[in-house]
Amino acid sequence: MAHLTPTPVLEPGQDRTMILNMGPHHPSTHGVLRLILEIDGENIVRIMPDIGYLHTGIEKTCEAKFYQQVVPLTDRIDYLCPLTNNLCYVLAVEKLLGLEIPPKAQWMRVLLNELTRINSHLVWLGTHALDIGAMTVFLYCFREREDILRLFEMVSGQRMMTSYFRIGGLALEPPLGFFEKVQDFARRFPANVDEYENLLTGNPIWGMRTKGVARITAEDAVALGASGPTLRGSGVDFDLRRDMPYSGYENFKFKVPVSQDGDVFARYACRVAEMRESIAMVQQALDGMPQGPIKAVAPKVILPDREMMKTQMEALIYHFKIITEGFAVPAGEVYQAVESPRGEMGYYVVSDGTAKPYRVHMRAACLANLQLLPSMCEGRLLADVVAAIGSIDIVLGEIDR
Amino acid sequence: MALEPAITDLEQLKNHPAIAKLTAWNPAAVEGAKFDRDEITILVERSLIRDACILLRDDPDCPFNYLADITCVDWFPSEPRFEVVYHLLSIPNKERVRLKVRLEGSSPALDSVTPVWPSANYFEREVYDLFGVRFAGHPYLRRLLMPEDWEGHPLRKDYPVEGYR
């Protein structure tokens, strides 16, 4: 955790800045983010984020677990998009193992990832609008979010900590009636996005609070490591799903929304357009969902089905061995990045040939995006800080890990 | 998709654009290279890392203009103990490269790349905090995640998982 560098002792009347603490328990900081603000009246002179209040040492914990035991830990990093984290980790380990994933599992992964993106953007939109003063959008967004969480519960048994993706495939076959429920949601949701846009996009108060606020140029955004909608809101057309596809994204048709203005409104517009693209991709996944197995053929890595385990001796042996001593992963290192709702989520996994990862490092999109905050806010008004924090969509669990 | 064996022979990899660029600039800069699982890793000499980064960032053919990540791996008890790992991304060319610098276990230090990419600020602070690797020229090298008065660097391998009791 940081402290301000000692400020020089000032003569009376020489300067009139003051230090103000914002957070760590401030509703608009979306978690336990502490900002140390140096303000001159209402104007920000300097801003320094202080993080680490939610540091749980997940990277250290991973080193003490078997590869398959790390999957539930990845849920807890970014609790708004657990499935994206699951996907990124399992892709990294599958790359280390050289596993081929069957098409149905890949399509299910894309479908659930796009639902996760909508889920995360709904929480962002609701809380961001609430911070700026639009109350109704929050209630609308959480109404639809509840539908998505029910879908997650249906498929994985958990609303938030899903752990549904496993190394080599999926945990379970999607239950009967799941695709009908998703279809129902995909049919309804575009009209819901219209509702949010009716409340906000043309709203003059929303425009005054967001247009021209917390502006960042494309050069600054790249230099400071921004990614995701924060980068695309500044006019950089880069999306990992399209430009470096993974998990079968190359089979999907979608547009990458880009805005040129680089302000809060541009990032808002990007995310809202992304929700529309995501629901279209969910529809594509439903229409083209392949049939077939949901797990790769790798008996030493993937747990056998319950029925096989109870009837076949070999399956029972593999089950026992995977549970008790894990599975060895060939030595090597892999960096796998996916486009999370917040930007580039990357897992760097190093294996030394044993059953436990030697090192797991998570590249958090929010940590890099948070570095933009001083450039966005310095020289502007205090009230704009709230809008700026909302617009970069931080999750402190991911920043502090 | 069976695993191909890793290529570690520098002679075979010298035509990779990033390696060719670095060896043409300074043959001593590249200590080794590896091509494994479709990812290229370049081992860079410790004192040349900042200049190597500037060179790769400003390369007109394939500008690695985006620093995705910096992290570290502790290979305790073997020496050189630390590997600082840089993941570079070229947004125009959609390519990645991994740079590595090896450091000795006693007072590990190397040049900061914050002058090259300001985004290195938090990444280097995190590595300093959790591994105790010092970055010379960093504008504000203080602990990032752990409390200011914490003793030790938790991600080192000789630091127990449950902490010191």
Interface residues (C-beta under 8 A of the other chain):
Chain A: M1 A2 H3 T5 I51 G52 H55 G57 E59 K60 T61 E63 A64 K95 L96 L97 G98 L99 E100 V222 A223 L224 G225 V236 F238 D243 M244 P330 G332 E333 V334 Y335 A337 E344 G346 Y348 V350 Y358 R359 H361 R363 L367 A368 L370 Q371 D400 R401
Chain B: M1 A2 L3 A6 D36 R37 E39 T41 N65 Y66 L67 A68 D69 T71 V73 D74 V85 H87 I91 K94 R96 R98 W117 P118 S119 N121 Y122 F123 E126 L130 Y140 R142 R143 L144 L145 M146 P147 E148 P154 L155 Y159 V161
